[in-house]
Amino acid sequence: MATTLTINGEPKSFDAPAEMPLLWVLRDIIGMTGTKYGCGIAQCGACTVHVDGKAVRSCVLPVGALNGRSVTTIEGVGASAAGAKVQKAWLDLEVIQCGYCQSGQIMSAAALLASTPNPDDSDINAAMSGNICRCGTYVRIREAIKLAASGRSS
């Protein structure tokens, strides 16, 4: 099936079965490997991307449902104000340990700040609840989200 998506601001056309998950289109067809495979059942958050600005799990999202939509991946999130703030805060606070889940964590945090610029703890809990970090960097993740929301540097 011929499909066109806007990925990180650029139109991308490709052939893929309609039922193929977006994750595999990004990684295997387009060659963008920043979005990670974690569980394959939308439970861990490693595969989080934005579709029309909303955080979604790409491992279970059929590409056929997305024709003409806008997708932002970890490779392009820094172009948005919220994404740039989150990425800077992640670096400033050295959030990353192993790093495997962090692209999904950053994507969820950027979507949160884009929709809720000054989140409280309950907003952060709700937005980040589906993102699992095996290294347990949750305290640093929360601090980084708060730092990004404040607009200050560490």
WORAVEN-V928612 format. One record per pair of residues at least 24 apart in sequence whose C-alpha atoms are under 10 Angstrom apart, sorted by the first residue. I is the first residue (numbers start at 1). J is the second residue. D is the distance in Angstrom with one decimal. If there is no record, write none. Layout:
I & J & D
I & J & D
//
This chain:
1 & 63 & 9.7
1 & 64 & 8.0
2 & 64 & 9.2
2 & 67 & 9.0
3 & 63 & 8.0
3 & 64 & 7.4
3 & 65 & 9.9
3 & 66 & 8.3
3 & 67 & 5.7
3 & 68 & 7.7
4 & 63 & 9.7
4 & 64 & 9.9
4 & 66 & 8.5
4 & 67 & 5.7
4 & 68 & 5.7
4 & 69 & 8.1
4 & 70 & 9.6
5 & 63 & 9.1
5 & 66 & 7.2
5 & 67 & 5.9
5 & 68 & 5.0
5 & 69 & 5.5
5 & 70 & 6.1
5 & 71 & 7.0
6 & 51 & 9.7
6 & 52 & 9.7
6 & 66 & 9.8
6 & 67 & 9.1
6 & 68 & 6.9
6 & 69 & 6.3
6 & 70 & 4.6
6 & 71 & 6.0
6 & 72 & 8.3
7 & 50 & 9.8
7 & 51 & 9.3
7 & 69 & 8.6
7 & 70 & 6.0
7 & 71 & 4.7
7 & 72 & 5.7
7 & 73 & 7.4
7 & 75 & 9.7
7 & 76 & 8.2
8 & 50 & 9.7
8 & 70 & 7.6
8 & 71 & 6.2
8 & 72 & 4.8
8 & 73 & 6.6
8 & 74 & 9.0
8 & 75 & 7.5
8 & 76 & 5.0
8 & 77 & 7.5
8 & 78 & 9.8
8 & 79 & 8.4
9 & 70 & 7.5
9 & 71 & 8.0
9 & 72 & 7.7
9 & 76 & 8.0
9 & 79 & 9.4
10 & 70 & 9.0
10 & 71 & 9.5
10 & 72 & 9.9
11 & 68 & 8.9
11 & 69 & 9.8
11 & 70 & 8.8
11 & 71 & 9.9
12 & 68 & 9.8
13 & 67 & 9.7
13 & 68 & 9.9
16 & 63 & 7.9
16 & 64 & 8.4
17 & 62 & 8.8
17 & 63 & 7.8
17 & 64 & 7.4
18 & 62 & 6.3
18 & 63 & 5.6
18 & 64 & 4.0
18 & 65 & 7.5
18 & 66 & 9.3
18 & 67 & 9.6
19 & 60 & 9.2
19 & 61 & 8.2
19 & 62 & 4.8
19 & 63 & 6.3
19 & 64 & 6.1
19 & 65 & 8.5
20 & 59 & 9.1
20 & 60 & 8.5
20 & 61 & 7.9
20 & 62 & 5.3
20 & 63 & 5.9
20 & 64 & 7.6
21 & 57 & 9.5
21 & 58 & 6.4
21 & 59 & 5.5
21 & 60 & 5.5
21 & 61 & 5.1
21 & 62 & 4.4
21 & 63 & 5.6
21 & 64 & 8.6
21 & 65 & 9.8
22 & 47 & 9.4
22 & 49 & 9.4
22 & 57 & 8.8
22 & 58 & 5.1
22 & 59 & 6.4
22 & 60 & 7.5
22 & 61 & 5.7
22 & 62 & 5.9
22 & 63 & 5.0
22 & 64 & 8.8
22 & 65 & 9.5
22 & 66 & 8.7
22 & 71 & 9.6
23 & 47 & 6.8
23 & 48 & 9.0
23 & 49 & 8.9
23 & 57 & 8.4
23 & 58 & 4.8
23 & 59 & 5.1
23 & 60 & 7.9
23 & 61 & 7.8
23 & 62 & 8.9
23 & 63 & 8.7
24 & 58 & 8.4
24 & 59 & 7.5
24 & 60 & 9.9
24 & 62 & 9.7
24 & 63 & 9.2
25 & 58 & 9.5
25 & 59 & 9.9
25 & 62 & 9.6
25 & 63 & 7.6
26 & 58 & 9.0
26 & 63 & 9.9
26 & 71 & 10.0
26 & 73 & 8.8
32 & 73 & 8.5
32 & 74 & 9.2
32 & 75 & 7.8
33 & 73 & 9.6
33 & 74 & 9.3
33 & 75 & 8.9
34 & 73 & 7.5
34 & 74 & 6.0
34 & 75 & 6.5
34 & 76 & 10.0
34 & 100 & 9.5
34 & 102 & 9.7
34 & 103 & 6.8
34 & 104 & 9.2
35 & 59 & 9.7
35 & 73 & 6.7
35 & 74 & 6.5
35 & 75 & 8.4
35 & 100 & 9.5
35 & 101 & 9.1
35 & 102 & 9.4
35 & 103 & 6.3
35 & 104 & 7.1
35 & 107 & 9.6
36 & 74 & 9.8
36 & 100 & 7.3
36 & 101 & 7.4
36 & 102 & 9.1
36 & 103 & 7.4
36 & 104 & 7.6
37 & 100 & 9.2
37 & 101 & 9.1
37 & 104 & 9.9
38 & 100 & 8.6
38 & 101 & 7.9
38 & 104 & 9.8
38 & 132 & 9.5
42 & 130 & 8.3
42 & 131 & 9.5
43 & 129 & 9.8
43 & 130 & 6.2
43 & 131 & 7.6
43 & 132 & 8.1
44 & 101 & 8.3
44 & 104 & 8.8
44 & 105 & 9.9
44 & 129 & 9.3
44 & 130 & 6.0
44 & 131 & 5.1
44 & 132 & 5.0
44 & 133 & 8.2
44 & 134 & 9.8
45 & 101 & 7.4
45 & 102 & 9.3
45 & 103 & 9.0
45 & 104 & 5.5
45 & 105 & 7.2
45 & 107 & 9.3
45 & 108 & 8.3
45 & 128 & 8.8
45 & 129 & 9.0
45 & 130 & 5.8
45 & 131 & 4.4
45 & 132 & 6.5
45 & 133 & 9.1
46 & 100 & 7.4
46 & 101 & 4.8
46 & 102 & 7.2
46 & 103 & 6.7
46 & 104 & 4.4
46 & 105 & 7.2
46 & 106 & 9.7
46 & 107 & 9.3
46 & 108 & 9.8
46 & 130 & 9.4
46 & 131 & 6.9
46 & 132 & 7.7
46 & 133 & 8.9
47 & 73 & 9.3
47 & 74 & 9.8
47 & 101 & 8.3
47 & 102 & 9.8
47 & 103 & 7.8
47 & 104 & 5.7
47 & 105 & 9.3
47 & 107 & 9.2
47 & 131 & 9.5
48 & 72 & 9.7
48 & 73 & 8.0
48 & 74 & 8.7
48 & 101 & 9.5
48 & 102 & 9.8
48 & 103 & 7.5
48 & 104 & 4.6
48 & 105 & 7.7
48 & 106 & 8.8
48 & 107 & 6.2
48 & 108 & 6.8
48 & 130 & 9.8
48 & 131 & 8.7
49 & 73 & 5.1
49 & 74 & 7.2
49 & 77 & 9.0
49 & 103 & 8.7
49 & 104 & 7.1
49 & 105 & 9.9
49 & 106 & 9.5
49 & 107 & 6.0
49 & 108 & 7.9
49 & 111 & 9.2
50 & 74 & 9.1
50 & 77 & 8.7
50 & 104 & 10.0
50 & 107 & 7.1
50 & 108 & 8.4
50 & 110 & 9.3
50 & 111 & 7.4
53 & 107 & 10.0
53 & 110 & 9.4
53 & 111 & 6.7
53 & 112 & 9.9
53 & 114 & 8.2
53 & 115 & 8.9
54 & 107 & 9.4
54 & 108 & 8.7
54 & 110 & 9.6
54 & 111 & 6.2
54 & 112 & 8.9
54 & 114 & 9.3
54 & 115 & 9.0
55 & 104 & 9.1
55 & 107 & 6.8
55 & 108 & 5.8
55 & 109 & 9.0
55 & 110 & 8.7
55 & 111 & 5.9
55 & 112 & 8.4
55 & 127 & 9.0
56 & 104 & 9.6
56 & 107 & 9.1
56 & 108 & 8.4
56 & 111 & 9.7
57 & 104 & 8.9
57 & 108 & 10.0
57 & 130 & 9.7
72 & 107 & 8.8
73 & 103 & 8.5
73 & 104 & 9.1
73 & 107 & 7.5
74 & 102 & 9.4
74 & 103 & 5.8
74 & 104 & 7.8
74 & 105 & 9.8
74 & 106 & 7.6
74 & 107 & 6.6
75 & 103 & 9.0
77 & 103 & 9.8
77 & 106 & 8.6
77 & 107 & 7.2
77 & 110 & 7.7
77 & 111 & 9.5
78 & 106 & 9.9
78 & 107 & 9.9
78 & 110 & 9.1
80 & 110 & 8.6
80 & 114 & 8.7
81 & 110 & 8.8
81 & 113 & 9.2
81 & 114 & 8.0
82 & 107 & 9.8
82 & 109 & 8.5
82 & 110 & 5.3
82 & 111 & 7.6
82 & 112 & 8.6
82 & 113 & 5.8
82 & 114 & 5.6
82 & 115 & 9.3
82 & 117 & 8.2
82 & 148 & 7.8
82 & 149 & 8.3
82 & 151 & 9.9
83 & 107 & 7.5
83 & 108 & 9.7
83 & 109 & 8.1
83 & 110 & 4.9
83 & 111 & 7.9
83 & 112 & 9.9
83 & 113 & 8.3
83 & 114 & 8.2
83 & 148 & 9.1
84 & 110 & 8.3
84 & 148 & 8.8
85 & 109 & 10.0
85 & 110 & 8.1
85 & 113 & 9.1
85 & 144 & 9.3
85 & 145 & 8.8
85 & 147 & 8.5
85 & 148 & 5.0
85 & 149 & 7.7
85 & 150 & 9.4
85 & 151 & 7.3
85 & 152 & 9.3
85 & 153 & 9.5
86 & 110 & 6.1
86 & 111 & 9.9
86 & 113 & 8.4
86 & 141 & 9.7
86 & 144 & 7.0
86 & 145 & 6.5
86 & 146 & 9.3
86 & 147 & 8.2
86 & 148 & 5.3
86 & 149 & 8.2
86 & 151 & 9.8
87 & 144 & 8.9
87 & 145 & 9.7
87 & 148 & 8.4
88 & 144 & 8.7
88 & 147 & 9.3
88 & 148 & 7.6
88 & 153 & 8.4
88 & 154 & 9.6
89 & 140 & 9.8
89 & 141 & 9.1
89 & 143 & 8.5
89 & 144 & 5.0
89 & 145 & 7.2
89 & 146 & 8.7
89 & 147 & 6.1
89 & 148 & 5.6
89 & 149 & 9.3
89 & 151 & 9.2
89 & 152 & 8.9
89 & 153 & 7.3
89 & 154 & 7.6
90 & 140 & 8.3
90 & 141 & 7.5
90 & 143 & 9.0
90 & 144 & 5.7
90 & 145 & 8.2
90 & 147 & 9.1
90 & 148 & 8.6
91 & 144 & 8.8
91 & 154 & 9.7
92 & 144 & 8.1
92 & 147 & 9.2
92 & 148 & 10.0
92 & 153 & 7.4
92 & 154 & 6.1
93 & 140 & 6.9
93 & 141 & 8.7
93 & 143 & 7.9
93 & 144 & 6.4
93 & 147 & 8.9
93 & 153 & 9.4
93 & 154 & 7.0
94 & 137 & 9.8
94 & 140 & 7.8
94 & 141 & 9.4
94 & 144 & 8.9
95 & 137 & 6.5
95 & 138 & 8.6
95 & 139 & 8.7
95 & 140 & 5.3
95 & 141 & 6.1
95 & 142 & 9.4
95 & 143 & 8.8
95 & 144 & 7.4
96 & 133 & 9.9
96 & 135 & 8.9
96 & 136 & 10.0
96 & 137 & 7.3
96 & 140 & 8.5
96 & 141 & 8.7
97 & 133 & 9.5
97 & 134 & 9.6
97 & 135 & 6.6
97 & 136 & 8.7
97 & 137 & 7.2
98 & 133 & 9.3
98 & 134 & 8.8
98 & 135 & 7.0
98 & 137 & 9.7
99 & 133 & 8.9
99 & 134 & 9.8
99 & 135 & 8.8
99 & 137 & 9.9
100 & 133 & 8.3
100 & 134 & 9.0
100 & 135 & 9.5
101 & 131 & 7.8
101 & 132 & 7.1
101 & 133 & 6.0
101 & 134 & 8.1
101 & 135 & 9.2
102 & 131 & 9.1
102 & 132 & 9.4
102 & 133 & 7.9
102 & 137 & 9.6
102 & 141 & 9.3
104 & 128 & 9.6
104 & 130 & 9.8
104 & 131 & 7.1
104 & 132 & 9.1
104 & 133 & 9.8
105 & 130 & 9.3
105 & 131 & 6.2
105 & 132 & 8.3
105 & 133 & 8.5
105 & 138 & 9.8
105 & 141 & 8.0
106 & 131 & 9.9
106 & 141 & 8.8
106 & 144 & 9.8
106 & 145 & 9.1
109 & 141 & 8.7
109 & 142 & 9.2
109 & 144 & 9.1
109 & 145 & 6.5
109 & 146 & 10.0
109 & 148 & 9.3
109 & 149 & 10.0
110 & 145 & 8.5
110 & 148 & 9.2
110 & 149 & 9.9
112 & 145 & 9.0
112 & 149 & 9.8
113 & 145 & 8.0
113 & 146 & 9.5
113 & 148 & 8.2
113 & 149 & 6.7
114 & 149 & 9.7
116 & 149 & 8.9
117 & 145 & 10.0
117 & 146 & 9.8
117 & 148 & 9.0
117 & 149 & 5.9
117 & 150 & 8.7
117 & 151 & 9.9
118 & 145 & 9.5
118 & 146 & 8.0
118 & 148 & 9.3
118 & 149 & 5.6
118 & 150 & 7.5
119 & 145 & 8.5
119 & 146 & 7.7
119 & 149 & 7.4
119 & 150 & 9.8
120 & 146 & 8.5
120 & 149 & 10.0
121 & 146 & 9.1
//
